[in-house]
Amino acid sequence: MRRIFRLTSVAVIAAMLGAPVAAQKSTGPRERYEMDAATMSGFAAMGGGKGGLGGAMSMMFGGGPDSALARQLFLRLGSNEAPTAPPPKGDHFFLPQAKLGKSVPLIAPERKPADYPYEFERPKGRLLLYWGCGAKAGPGQPVVIDFAKVAAGQMPPNLFSSAVPVVREVSPENSRSYVEWPNARSTKMPAKDSSLLGAHRVASNVGSDINFTLAQDYMPALQASTADNADGSVTIRWNPVTNATGYAAWTIGGMDRADKGGDIIWWSSSATKEFGGGLWDWLPPSVVANLITRKIVMPPSQTTCQIPAEVKKASGEIMMGNLNAFGPEANFSYPPKPATGVWNIDWTAKVRFRSYTMLMVGADFGAMSGGGASSGGSETPAPAKKKKCKGPLGIPLPDAAC
């Protein structure tokens, strides 16, 4: 009898452990706040921290990129409520170490008419896609996209993938009331020695005050260098960044011949054919961890990657690109989750971090700026062309970019 009781007890415990637990019901949140913080270094930090190719090219008019560093911050508040007195508005209040003044204004974005004119020139030539770290390109490369065929509706099969999401939990589309910063009233980015540590308060006319305290700060800067190898490949090296959850890199070459219908070369560090989505954005650590297992994102332990020789040869003298270090995120909510019963969430707040730098392969800007540049450079760069400079898909670029 005792043996039967013991076996029965074990069976009951096993059933209890294996039984599905009913999910706790929740309502809301009525407000959602999203805060994206980035550290930009090197060429990406030039131009007052605006980033992008325009910021990189501005270095030609002063100071080199070696020690350049800038902060980037984006704030978005979405609410299910209508403003108490239109239009929707708010303020994010900072501590002095943020060096953004007492607060920055959150306002609704300007709505442009549907027929807003945009000058778009149909791209010419071809786009050649390469991927993966290594001295040589892998099988099946490159994938060739002929812009003339794309214009005729002939898209290469399996070109786009949904493996890498673009994560935006707060947007005008999913909010009854929406405000953001930077905006038309305030565009100044944080100082390079600013800090986000400490208390934050968001007050608005679309919901309750949001209060949280950050124990995480801007990520350290990425310092990357490139070196030409005897086999024709290019090695990218970078410093390990504290709190990085993974890395991703890309380069684009051939932009100097884009307006002539020449080939544009796009390379991604992913081991599979992945060229977009959130690879150049902020991503949750859980998503990054999954992408690492699929070899789409490089692990945080990796600090080198080879650009295949075929990419360098096809790209010409200069390649531009980006190295992205994904970072941690902090999550807050109010009120605290109860042990039992319905959780009526008033607000949530999410703070995401990343660090990134721009890659300039084969460009020697040192003679013009007095600063350093990627190794493997050419002689003094040719003068900037006066005609319009076009990048991939016909996107206008600064003249000096070509």
C-alpha positions, 0 to 999 in steps of 0.5 A: 500500500505504501508503494502504491501511495508513493507512486501515486504521489509522484504521478500527481506531482508530475502532472502538476508540473506538466499541466499548462498554467493559465496566463494571467489576464492583463489590460492596456497599456494605455500609454507606450513609450519608446526611447532609442539611444545610440553611440556613433563613432568615426565617420558616422559621428561627423556632421554634428552627430547627424550620422549617415553619408552626409555626416561622413562627408562633412569631415572633409571640411574639418577634423578627422574621424579618428576620435569622433563620437556622437550621441543619438536619441529618439523618443516616441510616445503613443497613447490610446487616449485623446489629448485633454486639450488638443493638440497632443504634446508632452515633455521628457524631463532629464537630469543635468547629466543628460545635457539636454536642458530641463526637458525636450518637447514631444510633439506630433509629427507634421502630416504631409499631403498624400501627393507630396512631390518626391523626385525619384530617378529610376536606377540604372544598371545592376545590383550585385548582392554578396554575403558572408565573412570569408576570403572568397564569396560562397556558392550562388554569389552574386545574386544579380538584380537588373534594374531594367527587369525590376522596372518591368516587374521581374523580381528575382525569387526569394529576394526579400526575407522576413527573418529580420524584423524591424521592431517599432512598438510605438508609431502613429499607425498604432496610437490614437495620440502620438508625439515624438522627438526630435521634431520640428521644434527641437532637433539638437542631439545630446552632447557626446559626454552626456549620460542617461543614467538616473531618473526620467519623467515623461509628462503629457496631455495624453495620459499619466506621467511616466517615471523610470530610473535608468541603470544603463547608459549609452554603449561604448564607441565602436572603433573599426579598421580595415586592411587589404589582404594579399588574396584581395579580401579586406579584413574588418577589425573592431574592439569588443563593445561592453554589453553588445549582444551581436554585430552586423556589417555591410558595405556598398561599392561602385557608387561612382559609376551608378549614374553611368549604369554600372554595377552597384555592389552590396555586401552583408556579413550575414552567412545567409542572404539577408540585406535589411530589416532591423540589421541596421537598427535597434533589435531586442536581445532575444531577437539578436540571440535567435539571429546569431544561432541562424548565423545572420548576426555575428556573436558578441565574441567575434571581432573580425570579418573578411569582406570577400575578394570578389566584393572588393574587386567588383566594388572598385577603389572605395566602399562605404558601409556600416558596423552595428553593435546591438545592445541591451534594453531596459523595460518598465511598466506601471503599476507593478504586476500583481501576484493574482488577478487582472493586471491593468497596465497604465503605461510601459516604457522601453529603452533600447541601445546600440553602437555603430560606426561607418566603414570607409574602405579604400578612401584616404581622407587624411590629406584633406582632414588631417585625420586617419582613415581606413588602411588600404587607401588610394592616393589623394582622392579626386575632386568632388564631381559637380554633377549629381551623385546617385547611390543605390536605387537612385538615392541622391548622395552628397557629391563627395560620396562619389 
